[in-house]
Amino acid sequence: MIAHDLASDASDERAFASAPLLVGGTKPIPAFRLVRFGPLRRISTTAMTHILCGSFATATALTNELVALADEKGASFWKAYGMMHQGCVLAMTGKAPKADQMFTSGFNALRATGTTLYMPCHLSLLAVAYAKLGRSNDAWRCLGEATTTMETGGERWFEAEIHRTAGEIELMEPELDAAKAEAYFERARAVARKQRAKSWELRAAMSMARLRRGQGKRNEARELLAPIYGWFTEGFDTLDLKQAKALLYELA
């Protein structure tokens, strides 16, 4: 599921060391950084997995550990990633002002390295934080940068979420365009299906179902969400599946 979407095998340093060459960036992450600081990389990857699964308490503990350990080792590169992960947790737990500050510090530190690894994901979550702060222009700017970074570097594992996020931000606009939001959600579902990314397909289906619910189309909402929820056979303690179950119960 999400862990596979990250495409990172914690037991294989060489495989991960080659990943930046595949996902792009103006400069690839030097392999020695990934191998020499293997424990930091493993903490970072594990933290990101917990963030995307909605296990925010565990993710917070891991990101704090990552920043502290990176400080101890003088690993500014991994400290920057730790700060970005902290920004993700803050953005996803409703602490938009703090998320903005943390992301800004992390971005400044990370951009100095020249890498764009995970940038599409981080930029999308920063866009959500900006939208919640009422900074619509900044939100769309970040999404645009996330899309450009993805297209340039080829890091497409978060592509469906970029489209879904655009739909959610459209629904936060003072003069929202439901048709435009729907188009973003449909695009997210299509990309997720093409990539066989069931976690992203579930999220896109939930966003679409909530939109349909708001339009009074409860049966249609349930019909589009139930099949993808029914595909899962494990992970029912994760936030996304809990929310999907609750939404289906509400729509029954």
Secondary structure, 3 states (H helix, E strand, C coil): CHHHHCCCCCCCHHHHHHHHHHHCECCCCCHHHHHHCHHHHHHHHHHHHHHHHCCHHHHHHHHHHHHHHHHHHCCHHHHHHHHHHHHHHHHHCCCHHHHHHHHHHHHHHHHCCCECCCHHHHHHHHHHHHHHCCCHHHHHHHHHHHHHHHHHHCCCCCHHHHHHHHHHHHHHCCCCCHHHHHHHHHHHHHHHHHHCCHHHHHHHHHHHHHHHHHCCCHHHHHHHHHHHHHHCCCCCCCHHHHHHHHHHHHHC
